[in-house]
Amino acid sequence: MQQHTIAGEIIHKGVGLHSGVNTSVRILPAEPGSDRYFVRVDLPDFPVIPAKIATVNQTVLSTQLGTEDVYVRTVEHLLASLSALGVDNARIEIDGAEVPLLDGSAQIWTDSIMSVGLVSQTVDEAEVPVIPEPIWVRQDDAFVCALPSSETRFSYGIDFDLPAIGNQWYSFLLSHPNAKTENTFVTEIAPARTFGLLHQIEYLQKSGLIKGGSLDNALVCSPDGWINGPLRFADEPVRHKILDLVGDISLLGKFPVAHFLAYKASHNLHIQLAQKILQLI
């Protein structure tokens, strides 16, 4: 079996969405079979945090990996980019507790990965898992599921009581990393930015969240429309939800062959589904 790592280093700096703290991320090639993992280089002994379902310890408005004392937050955009572009092994050094939000999307990460390129690695590993039966997680009218399929697809629906968003659906077929055609994740999903609702911002900030959010790194929607448009896509919000789902499911290591379908879901439901899948495969 072939795995891949990046062919050179990638460095980006920026502010964390929730912490408001500036951090630097340095992504380096990693050995075959080492998987994607974070290293907190700002802490003694450089603790390692594997990008795995087992290390998820919080899912409030982002996905956090680690323990109470050593963690890294808001990992989903970066991990979605690495996994969707076929980077199996990567050492991700970070000098703080939150991955920088950059422009609110995954476009800067994907551009950088494509710029340095990938290196093939030969390794003995198991076949890509296949979902044999439907797996569901739901809370009220929100749900996320994995359905048997012949291809790996992500479909998402959202519904907001704001005219500028409303009800949106989008479906995305994950390209094979080695495919010779253009990677649709790069063009259809990665550019979609995180978004927030104007009436919720004050409450979230008082709760200690989105300290680093701004009109430069997040779309903000009011009852009268988008405060900082224009959008990159007419349905940019639902595409961003797919970005989050791809990042969360990537914590399984490899994407199972399945149709991932979600409606009004959250990081918490995404991770619950991944935990169920892990038990099954």
N, C-alpha and C positions, 0 to 999 in steps of 0.2 A: 504494500500500500504506500501511496505517496502522501506525505504531509508537506506543509509549507511554512516558512518563516519569512520575515521581511529581509530584504537584501542590504539594508543600511539603517542608520538610526533616524528617528523622528523626534523632534522637540517642539513643544508648544507651551505657551504660558497664558494664563488668564485667570479670571475670577470665578469662584465657585458660585453656583446659583443660590444655594441655601446658606452657606457660610459667609459669603461675601469676602472670603480670603483669597488672595492671589496664590496660585501654585504653578509649579512647572512639572510637566510630564515629559519623560524621555523613554521612548519605546525602542527596544533593542532586539536583535535576533536572539532566538533561544534554541536550545538543543532539541532534537527530535523526541517526541513523547513527553516533553515538559509542560505542554499546554500553555494557556494564557494565564499570566499571574502578575500581581502587583507587588512592588517592593517599596515600603515606606522608608525612603533614604534619609528622612529627617529624624528618625528615631534610632535609639541605640540598637545595635546588632542587626539593623536593616530587616525588620520582620517581613516575612513573605505572606501574602494573602492570595490564595488560589482563586481564580475566577470560576467558581463552582457553585452549584445550588446549595451544597452543604455549608457554605460560608456566608450565605445571606442572613443578615441579622436585623434588617429594617427595610420597610417598603413604603414609608410615608413620602409621597410625591417624588420619590426616586428610589433607586435600588442601592442598598448599602451592603458591603461585604466586610467580614471580619468578626471581631469580638467587641465587647463593650469598651475595651481599652485601646485596641488597635484596629482601625477600620479605614475604609475608603468608600466615599459616597458618590452617587450620581455617575455610576460606571456605564450606564446602558448605551449611551450614544457611541462611546469609544469601542465598547465590546461588540456592538452591532456592526460597526465598520470593519473591524478586524475579522470577525467571523464571516460576514457576508462576502468579503473579498478573498476568503480562503486562507487566512492566516491562522494556522493551527497552534503555533508556538510563538510566544512573544513575552519578553520580560518588560514590564511596564513600571518604570521607576517614577515615583511621585514624592514631592517634598512637602506634602500636606495631606489633609484628610478628605479633600474633595477634588474630583476631576474638573478642570475648568470647563465652563459652558461654551466658551468661544462665541460663535454667532448664534447659538441656540439650536443649531442643527448638527448633522454629522458630516457636512460637506468638506470642512477643512481636514477632518481626519481621513476621509476617503481620498481626497486629492493628494494628501501626503503619502498615503500607503501606495497609491498608484505611481507616484513620482519615484519612490525608492525601489519599487518592484518587489517580487517574491523570489525565494530560492526554494527549490524542491528538496525534500528530505525523504529518504527511504526508511520505513519503520514497520515493524509488525504490529498490527492493531486489528481490532474487531471490525466487522462490517458496519455500515451505517444502519442504525436501528430503524425498524419499520413499525408503525403503530397498527396493531392488529384489530383493535376495536375502539369505539368512541370513548373518549375520556372527557368528563365534564367537571367544571367548577362553576358555581353560581352564587350570587348574593342578590336577593330581591330580583329585579329585572335585568341585572348585569350578569354576564357570563363569559367564559372563555372555554374553548374545547379543542381537542385534537381529534380529527376524523381520519379514518383510513383513506389513503389516496395513493396514486401512482406518481405524484410529484409533491414537492414541498412548496406549499402556498400559504400566504398570510392574508386573511380577509378581516376587515374591521368595520364596525359601525359605531357612530357616536350620535348623540341627540342632545342639543343644548337649546334652552329657551331664550335664544338670542337670534334675531333674524340673520345676522351676518354668518352664523355657523349653522344652526338648524340641524337637520338630519343629514348625515353624510356617510357614504359607504365607499370603500376602496378595496380592491383585491390585487395582490402582488405575487407573482411567481418568482421564487428565488432562483437566480441563475446558478448553474454549476460553476464553481470557481475557475475551472479549467476550460470553460466554454470559450470558443473563439469569437462569439458575438459579444456585443457591448453588455456590460453588467448593468442590469436594469435597477439594481439597488442604488447605484451611483446616480442615476438620472431621475428616478421616480420617487425615491424614499429619502436618501441622505440629505437633500437640500431642505427638507421640511423642518421648520423651526418650532421650538416649544412655544406654547401659548398659554395665556392666563385670562381670567375674567376680571374686569376692572373692579366690580363690586366685592371681589374676594381678596384683593391685594392687601388692604389695610389689616384685615383679620389674619392673613397668613404672616405678615410681617410682625404683628404683635405676638404671634405664636412662635417666633424665632426662625421663620422660614423665609425663603426668597430674598435674603439680605443682599445678594449680588445680582438680583434681577434688574433689568433696565430695558428701555425701549430699543437698545442696541442689540440685546441678546434674547429677547422674547417678544412675541406678538401679544398685544393686549386688545381685548375686545370689550366694547361697551354696548349698551342698548342701541346706540346710534351708529354702530359700526366699528371697524378697526381703527384704533387710534394711530397706529404706526404702519399702515400699509405702504405700498401695495403688497399683496401676497405673491409668493413665488408660484403657487398653484391655487386655483379656485377652491380646491378641497385640501389645502395645506394642513389644517388641524388633524384630519383623520389619517393623513399620510404620516404625520408625526407620531400618532398613536401606534402605527405599524412599526415605525422605527424603534419605539420603546419595547414593543413586543418582541421584535427580532433580537434586541439586546438582552432581554430577560431570558428568552428561550436558549440563547447561545450559552448560557451557564450550564447547559447539559453537556457541553463539550462539542458534540456534533449535532447538527440539526436532524432530527428524525424525519423520515419520509412520512409526511402527514399534511393535512389541511388544517391550519390553525385558524380558528374562527372566533372572533371576539365581538362583544357588543357592550358598550358603556363600561368596559372593564378598567382595571387599575394594575399597578405594579404588584399589589398584594395578590390579586387573582392570577396574574401571569405566573408568579412564583409558585402559588399553590398548584397550578396545573403542571408546571415543570416538576414539582416534587412528586406528584402522582405518576407522571410519565417515568420518572427515575425508578420508582418502585416496580413499575410494570416491565421495563426493559432491562 
